[in-house]
C-alpha cells in the first residue's frame, strides 16, 4: 500500500507523535552505544562530553555548553562524574572569575579507549540498519535541524 497521495485521494498526514517516535529511536540507538562504550566505563553522554573537552580544551564552561548545545546547568551536572573520576579538571582561567575545563592525561587515555568502543558501536548500528539507511537518516536529521533552527530564528523577539 502506497503512502503517497494520488490525484483522486486526500494527502496523507503523518500519524502518531513525532517526538515520541524520535525518543524511541534515540533510546534504541543509544542502547547500542551505551552497551559498547560502557565497556570502557563511560556512558555515551560522558564519552561525548569528554571528546568535546579533549578536542576543544582548555575551554570556558559557557563556551563548551554553547558548542554542545546544552544549558550551563546540564553541563555542570554532566561534568561532575568526569571531574570526580579524575578525567577532567577545572583550571584557573584568564581572570579570577573564570574557569577553564580540560581533560587530564587519564581523561585523554579514557577517551581513546572509549573511542575504540564507540567505533564498534557505530559499525554495529551501520550493519544493523544498513549504510544507505544511516546515510539517509543523517541527511534527514541534518535537513530537519536546519529547518527547525530556521523556524526558531524566525520566532525570536527583535
C-alpha positions as CSV (number, residue, x, y, z in Angstrom):
1,X,0.0,0.0,0.0
2,X,1.4,3.3,-1.0
3,X,1.6,6.3,1.4
4,X,1.8,8.8,-1.5
5,X,-1.3,10.8,-2.3
6,X,-2.7,10.4,-5.7
7,X,-4.8,13.0,-7.7
8,X,-8.0,11.4,-6.5
9,X,-7.1,10.9,-2.9
10,X,-6.5,13.2,0.0
11,X,-2.9,13.9,1.1
12,X,-1.5,11.5,3.6
13,X,-0.9,13.0,7.1
14,X,1.7,11.7,9.5
15,X,0.2,9.5,12.2
16,X,1.4,9.4,15.8
17,X,3.6,11.7,17.8
18,X,6.9,12.7,16.1
19,X,8.5,13.5,19.4
20,X,7.6,10.0,20.8
21,X,8.9,8.3,17.7
22,X,12.2,10.2,17.8
23,X,12.7,9.5,21.5
24,X,12.1,5.8,20.8
25,X,14.7,5.8,18.1
26,X,17.2,7.7,20.3
27,X,16.7,5.2,23.1
28,X,17.2,2.2,20.8
29,X,20.3,3.7,19.1
30,X,21.6,4.9,22.5
31,X,21.4,1.4,23.8
32,X,23.8,0.2,21.2
33,X,26.3,2.9,22.1
34,X,25.9,2.6,25.8
35,X,26.4,-1.2,25.7
36,X,29.7,-0.8,23.8
37,X,31.1,2.4,25.3
38,X,30.1,1.1,28.7
39,X,32.8,-1.5,28.3
40,X,35.2,1.4,28.7
41,X,33.5,2.6,31.9
42,X,31.6,5.5,30.3
43,X,28.1,6.3,29.3
44,X,27.7,7.6,25.7
45,X,26.9,11.1,27.0
46,X,30.1,11.1,29.1
47,X,32.1,10.0,26.1
48,X,30.7,12.8,24.0
49,X,31.4,15.4,26.7
50,X,35.0,14.0,27.2
51,X,35.5,14.1,23.4
52,X,34.4,17.7,23.2
53,X,36.7,18.7,26.1
54,X,39.6,16.8,24.6
55,X,39.1,18.4,21.2
56,X,38.4,22.0,22.4
57,X,40.0,22.3,25.8
58,X,41.1,24.1,27.7
59,X,37.7,25.8,27.2
60,X,35.4,28.0,29.3
61,X,32.3,26.2,30.6
62,X,30.0,28.7,28.9
63,X,31.7,28.1,25.5
64,X,31.6,24.4,26.0
65,X,27.9,24.5,26.8
66,X,27.3,26.5,23.6
67,X,29.3,24.1,21.5
68,X,27.4,21.2,22.8
69,X,24.0,22.9,22.6
70,X,23.2,22.4,26.2
71,X,22.4,24.6,29.2
72,X,25.1,25.5,31.7
73,X,23.3,23.6,34.5
74,X,23.2,20.4,32.4
75,X,26.9,20.8,31.6
76,X,27.7,21.3,35.2
77,X,25.7,18.2,36.2
78,X,27.4,16.1,33.5
79,X,30.9,17.3,34.3
80,X,30.8,16.3,37.9
81,X,31.3,12.5,37.4
82,X,34.2,13.2,35.0
83,X,35.8,15.5,37.4
84,X,35.3,13.1,40.3
85,X,36.9,10.3,38.2
86,X,39.9,12.4,37.5
87,X,39.4,12.5,33.8
88,X,38.5,16.3,33.6
89,X,39.8,19.2,35.7
90,X,38.9,22.8,36.2
91,X,41.9,25.2,35.9
92,X,42.0,28.9,36.6
93,X,41.1,31.0,33.7
94,X,42.5,34.3,32.5
95,X,40.7,36.2,35.3
96,X,39.6,35.3,38.8
97,X,36.0,34.7,37.9
98,X,36.5,32.2,35.1
99,X,37.5,28.6,34.9
100,X,38.9,26.5,32.1
101,X,37.9,22.9,31.6
102,X,40.4,20.4,30.3
103,X,41.0,16.7,30.0
104,X,43.6,15.2,32.3
105,X,46.2,12.7,30.9
106,X,44.0,10.0,32.4
107,X,41.0,11.5,30.7
108,X,42.7,11.6,27.3
109,X,43.6,7.9,27.7
110,X,40.0,7.1,28.8
111,X,38.7,8.9,25.8
112,X,41.0,7.0,23.4
113,X,39.8,3.7,25.0
114,X,36.1,4.7,24.7
115,X,36.7,5.9,21.1
116,X,37.6,2.4,20.1
117,X,34.3,1.2,21.7
118,X,32.4,4.0,20.0
119,X,33.7,2.9,16.6
120,X,32.5,-0.7,17.3
121,X,29.0,0.7,18.3
122,X,28.9,2.8,15.1
123,X,29.7,-0.2,13.0
124,X,27.1,-2.3,14.7
125,X,24.4,0.4,14.0
126,X,25.6,0.7,10.4
127,X,25.4,-3.1,10.0
128,X,22.0,-3.4,11.7
129,X,20.4,-0.5,9.8
130,X,22.4,-0.7,6.6
131,X,24.8,2.0,5.4
132,X,22.4,3.5,2.9
133,X,19.7,3.9,5.6
134,X,22.2,5.5,8.0
135,X,23.4,8.0,5.4
136,X,19.7,8.8,4.6
137,X,19.0,9.2,8.3
138,X,21.9,11.6,8.8
139,X,20.7,13.7,5.8
140,X,17.1,13.8,7.1
141,X,18.3,14.8,10.6
142,X,20.6,17.5,9.2
143,X,17.9,18.9,7.0
144,X,15.3,18.7,9.8
145,X,17.6,20.5,12.2
146,X,18.3,23.2,9.7
147,X,14.6,23.7,9.1
148,X,13.9,23.8,12.9
149,X,16.8,26.2,13.5
150,X,15.4,28.5,10.9
151,X,11.9,28.3,12.5
152,X,13.4,29.2,15.9
153,X,15.2,32.2,14.4
154,X,12.0,33.4,12.7
155,X,10.2,33.3,16.1
156,X,12.8,35.3,18.1
157,X,11.9,38.6,19.5
158,X,13.5,41.6,17.8
